[in-house]
Amino acid sequence: MEQKQYLREKLPEMIELVSHLVQIPTVWDPASAGVGKPFGKNIAIGLGTFLKLAGQMGFATRNYDGYAGEVTAGQGHRMIGILGHLDVVKASPGWSTPPFQPVIRQNKIYGRGVSDDKGPLVSCLYAMRYLMQEKRIPEGCSIRLIAGCDEEEGMQCIAYYKKKAERLPDESFVPDGYFPLVNCEKGLIDFDLLYPAVSEKGPEVIPVLQFQGGAGRNIVPDRAECILKVLPSEKDIIARLQSNPQLQIKEDEDSSHLILQTRGKAAHAMSPELGKNAISILVEALLDSGLTFSCQAFLEKYEKLIGRTVFGEKMNCACEDAESGRLTLNIGKAEQRENAFLIEANVRYPCSKNHQWIVDAMMGQFSASGFQVKERLAMDPLYIDKKDPLVQKLMEAYQEVTGDFQHDAFAIGGATYARYLPHTVSFGPLFPGEKELAHEDDEFLEIESLEKMTQIYIDALEKLLEE
């Protein structure tokens, strides 16, 4: 069957499968984790559903104890890999439609995970299906799609898979980035900051009973709030806070409590400059009031080192290179606990720098300012030369389908699975000019893009299968 006819016939089926997978809220949930479901019940259901459907198409499948699954076409020793993920980030309250009830309008599928990464996984599955049914996988070759389940949190899934799999693909691509191709990924460090909850004393000090914002370190927080102990009779304090347009203020049912809220704009942590950090807005607004709060020391240290900046300027850590661009810093979550303020943060640094440089230049300043630093995850930068045959074959497939010879391979701040397998790059699914909506409200996937990326993946796999 000719490719275009195949795509026309299978596109409705692909849309249905993407929609079906989106209805499973595959968000990390340690409360429901257990044997066979290490990342929670719903992620295990999502993985089982995906593997069952792939098996019904005639693929060989295997479930790696709920950590990851694999779908294989062909039996040859030379193996081409595809590595994507089924887990998704949480959805904020800002969605205009229920995030796990997919909606199709204006030739777009709306739902959490449609572009990151369930839609691309389905696209690759159908690309493999075409090559398998048309018997275009050469003898001695095979294609293996690996579906991870913990990409958004800690990537334990692929680490587990690497330990358990009998072998790894010879070369692979990851449909979790951009077209035409990503040949460079910045270094990444996830870290927590703890600052002692030392309370200021004095008659002018306003008690902060609660301070919180954000959902996780991989997203620029679009909401933050704090609760102050302020009596209705303290009109001067209320007036000074109300004068700041960045603050939304309402009284709690307990009339001695004042709730302050800020709104920002969500964005992926790899591009925090595209968002507005509600936590940083809240800190700035509190300090701009000229009032003194019980957590004054924390607020002042936050503003001194971070503030509204996202490139490390306040700590003199700003840096960049031609291959991968600027260092970025995202404060994704803040929470006031009994004994400390907890911040979940993420820094992404140029490929010309290394982990130790970040530790010395940035983490040292946090420590010197009274923060306790706990590193949670570290990934070295990834770089594959544009002249590498893998890069050149994938670029050819993209160019032949799209006719786009203007855009070239480039670098991102995102962290994909490409770092975890040998000789691997990120390839699609977002086309030049399309809006980046991963981790944002009202995430959608253009149906036309779903069809086009599938054609690219078919051509790309054929080129990689050539000796």
FENSUL-V256463 format. One record per residue. N is the residue number from 0. PSI is psi in whole degrees, -180 to 180 (999 if undefined). D_LAST is the distance of its C-alpha to the last C-alpha in whole Angstrom. Layout:
N|PSI|D_LAST ; N|PSI|D_LAST
//
This chain:
0|139|24 ; 1|147|23 ; 2|-49|22 ; 3|-37|25 ; 4|-43|27 ; 5|-46|26 ; 6|-40|26 ; 7|-41|30 ; 8|-37|31 ; 9|-13|29 ; 10|-47|30 ; 11|-38|34 ; 12|-41|32 ; 13|-43|30 ; 14|-42|33 ; 15|-42|35 ; 16|-42|33 ; 17|-46|33 ; 18|-40|37 ; 19|-43|37 ; 20|-36|35 ; 21|-30|37 ; 22|-13|40 ; 23|111|40 ; 24|82|41 ; 25|60|38 ; 26|138|40 ; 27|128|40 ; 28|85|44 ; 29|-24|45 ; 30|-28|48 ; 31|14|46 ; 32|155|43 ; 33|-167|44 ; 34|127|42 ; 35|-6|38 ; 36|63|39 ; 37|-20|39 ; 38|13|39 ; 39|163|41 ; 40|-47|42 ; 41|-36|41 ; 42|-40|37 ; 43|-39|37 ; 44|-42|38 ; 45|-44|35 ; 46|-46|33 ; 47|-39|34 ; 48|-46|34 ; 49|-45|31 ; 50|-37|29 ; 51|-44|32 ; 52|-39|31 ; 53|-39|27 ; 54|-37|28 ; 55|-22|30 ; 56|-8|27 ; 57|5|25 ; 58|154|23 ; 59|133|24 ; 60|158|26 ; 61|136|27 ; 62|122|30 ; 63|69|30 ; 64|29|34 ; 65|-7|34 ; 66|-41|32 ; 67|166|29 ; 68|160|27 ; 69|147|24 ; 70|123|22 ; 71|135|19 ; 72|131|17 ; 73|165|16 ; 74|5|16 ; 75|162|13 ; 76|-36|13 ; 77|122|10 ; 78|130|12 ; 79|133|12 ; 80|151|15 ; 81|130|18 ; 82|114|21 ; 83|-170|25 ; 84|152|28 ; 85|-18|31 ; 86|156|34 ; 87|165|36 ; 88|164|39 ; 89|157|42 ; 90|132|44 ; 91|170|47 ; 92|-1|50 ; 93|2|49 ; 94|144|47 ; 95|-17|49 ; 96|158|48 ; 97|124|47 ; 98|-25|44 ; 99|19|43 ; 100|89|44 ; 101|142|41 ; 102|138|43 ; 103|120|41 ; 104|142|43 ; 105|42|42 ; 106|33|39 ; 107|144|38 ; 108|121|38 ; 109|136|40 ; 110|153|40 ; 111|122|39 ; 112|-2|35 ; 113|-36|34 ; 114|-21|32 ; 115|80|32 ; 116|22|30 ; 117|-41|30 ; 118|-51|29 ; 119|-36|26 ; 120|-44|25 ; 121|-41|26 ; 122|-47|24 ; 123|-37|21 ; 124|-43|22 ; 125|-26|23 ; 126|-44|19 ; 127|-40|18 ; 128|-41|21 ; 129|-48|20 ; 130|-34|16 ; 131|-47|18 ; 132|-27|21 ; 133|5|19 ; 134|48|17 ; 135|17|13 ; 136|112|12 ; 137|152|10 ; 138|143|11 ; 139|0|10 ; 140|158|10 ; 141|161|13 ; 142|132|14 ; 143|120|17 ; 144|124|20 ; 145|122|23 ; 146|109|26 ; 147|165|28 ; 148|8|32 ; 149|33|33 ; 150|-36|32 ; 151|-16|35 ; 152|-68|37 ; 153|-1|35 ; 154|29|32 ; 155|-27|33 ; 156|-47|31 ; 157|-31|28 ; 158|-43|29 ; 159|-45|30 ; 160|-44|27 ; 161|-33|26 ; 162|-34|28 ; 163|-27|28 ; 164|143|24 ; 165|-33|23 ; 166|163|20 ; 167|156|18 ; 168|155|15 ; 169|-39|13 ; 170|153|13 ; 171|167|15 ; 172|158|17 ; 173|115|21 ; 174|60|23 ; 175|42|26 ; 176|-116|26 ; 177|152|26 ; 178|150|24 ; 179|-33|23 ; 180|145|22 ; 181|113|23 ; 182|1|22 ; 183|131|25 ; 184|134|28 ; 185|157|31 ; 186|156|33 ; 187|139|35 ; 188|123|38 ; 189|132|40 ; 190|156|43 ; 191|147|47 ; 192|132|50 ; 193|128|53 ; 194|129|57 ; 195|136|60 ; 196|65|62 ; 197|123|65 ; 198|131|68 ; 199|149|70 ; 200|154|74 ; 201|157|76 ; 202|-23|78 ; 203|-4|76 ; 204|130|73 ; 205|119|71 ; 206|131|69 ; 207|110|66 ; 208|-28|65 ; 209|142|62 ; 210|123|59 ; 211|156|55 ; 212|152|53 ; 213|161|49 ; 214|-21|47 ; 215|162|44 ; 216|-16|42 ; 217|3|39 ; 218|137|42 ; 219|123|44 ; 220|134|47 ; 221|-2|49 ; 222|142|52 ; 223|155|55 ; 224|157|58 ; 225|155|61 ; 226|124|64 ; 227|150|67 ; 228|99|71 ; 229|126|73 ; 230|149|76 ; 231|-27|77 ; 232|-15|80 ; 233|67|78 ; 234|-32|78 ; 235|-42|77 ; 236|-47|74 ; 237|-42|73 ; 238|-41|74 ; 239|-37|72 ; 240|-40|68 ; 241|-21|69 ; 242|-13|69 ; 243|115|65 ; 244|-13|63 ; 245|-15|60 ; 246|133|62 ; 247|125|63 ; 248|136|66 ; 249|153|67 ; 250|142|70 ; 251|167|69 ; 252|-36|71 ; 253|113|73 ; 254|-9|75 ; 255|2|74 ; 256|135|70 ; 257|126|69 ; 258|123|65 ; 259|129|63 ; 260|147|60 ; 261|152|57 ; 262|136|54 ; 263|-148|51 ; 264|124|48 ; 265|148|45 ; 266|162|41 ; 267|143|38 ; 268|-20|39 ; 269|-17|36 ; 270|63|38 ; 271|-20|42 ; 272|-17|43 ; 273|-8|43 ; 274|-176|45 ; 275|120|49 ; 276|111|49 ; 277|-30|52 ; 278|-48|53 ; 279|-36|53 ; 280|-41|55 ; 281|-45|58 ; 282|-47|58 ; 283|-43|59 ; 284|-41|61 ; 285|-44|63 ; 286|-36|64 ; 287|-20|65 ; 288|-21|68 ; 289|2|69 ; 290|166|70 ; 291|130|70 ; 292|161|68 ; 293|-26|68 ; 294|33|64 ; 295|-40|65 ; 296|-43|63 ; 297|-46|60 ; 298|-43|60 ; 299|-39|61 ; 300|-39|58 ; 301|-48|56 ; 302|-37|57 ; 303|-42|57 ; 304|-29|53 ; 305|-66|52 ; 306|-139|54 ; 307|7|52 ; 308|155|49 ; 309|1|45 ; 310|14|44 ; 311|18|46 ; 312|-40|49 ; 313|-19|52 ; 314|11|51 ; 315|35|49 ; 316|2|46 ; 317|131|45 ; 318|162|41 ; 319|164|38 ; 320|167|36 ; 321|-31|34 ; 322|-38|30 ; 323|-3|32 ; 324|-152|35 ; 325|152|38 ; 326|141|39 ; 327|149|40 ; 328|129|43 ; 329|127|44 ; 330|105|47 ; 331|-24|45 ; 332|142|48 ; 333|142|52 ; 334|130|54 ; 335|119|58 ; 336|-178|58 ; 337|-42|62 ; 338|-4|61 ; 339|160|58 ; 340|128|56 ; 341|130|53 ; 342|132|50 ; 343|121|46 ; 344|165|44 ; 345|131|41 ; 346|139|40 ; 347|127|37 ; 348|155|36 ; 349|153|34 ; 350|-14|32 ; 351|-11|34 ; 352|171|36 ; 353|172|36 ; 354|-45|38 ; 355|-34|41 ; 356|-41|41 ; 357|-45|42 ; 358|-46|44 ; 359|-44|46 ; 360|-40|46 ; 361|-54|47 ; 362|-33|47 ; 363|-38|50 ; 364|-39|52 ; 365|-46|52 ; 366|-43|53 ; 367|-21|56 ; 368|9|57 ; 369|1|58 ; 370|141|54 ; 371|127|53 ; 372|129|49 ; 373|114|47 ; 374|131|43 ; 375|-34|41 ; 376|139|38 ; 377|135|36 ; 378|129|32 ; 379|158|31 ; 380|158|29 ; 381|136|26 ; 382|125|24 ; 383|128|20 ; 384|145|20 ; 385|-19|20 ; 386|-4|18 ; 387|139|15 ; 388|-35|11 ; 389|-48|12 ; 390|-44|15 ; 391|-40|14 ; 392|-42|12 ; 393|-40|15 ; 394|-41|17 ; 395|-43|16 ; 396|-45|16 ; 397|-48|19 ; 398|-38|21 ; 399|-34|20 ; 400|-42|22 ; 401|-24|24 ; 402|11|25 ; 403|108|26 ; 404|5|25 ; 405|-39|28 ; 406|144|27 ; 407|169|25 ; 408|147|23 ; 409|-180|26 ; 410|154|28 ; 411|165|30 ; 412|-8|33 ; 413|156|31 ; 414|113|30 ; 415|175|27 ; 416|-11|25 ; 417|-27|22 ; 418|-17|24 ; 419|-16|24 ; 420|153|20 ; 421|140|18 ; 422|63|16 ; 423|141|18 ; 424|164|19 ; 425|134|22 ; 426|99|21 ; 427|179|24 ; 428|-9|26 ; 429|129|29 ; 430|155|28 ; 431|132|30 ; 432|-16|34 ; 433|146|34 ; 434|136|36 ; 435|115|35 ; 436|5|37 ; 437|131|35 ; 438|3|38 ; 439|167|41 ; 440|149|43 ; 441|43|43 ; 442|136|39 ; 443|165|37 ; 444|125|34 ; 445|130|34 ; 446|-38|33 ; 447|-38|32 ; 448|-38|29 ; 449|-44|28 ; 450|-44|27 ; 451|-42|25 ; 452|-33|24 ; 453|-41|22 ; 454|-41|21 ; 455|-43|19 ; 456|-35|18 ; 457|-50|16 ; 458|-41|15 ; 459|-45|13 ; 460|-39|12 ; 461|-42|10 ; 462|-40|9 ; 463|-27|8 ; 464|-16|6 ; 465|141|4 ; 466|999|0
//
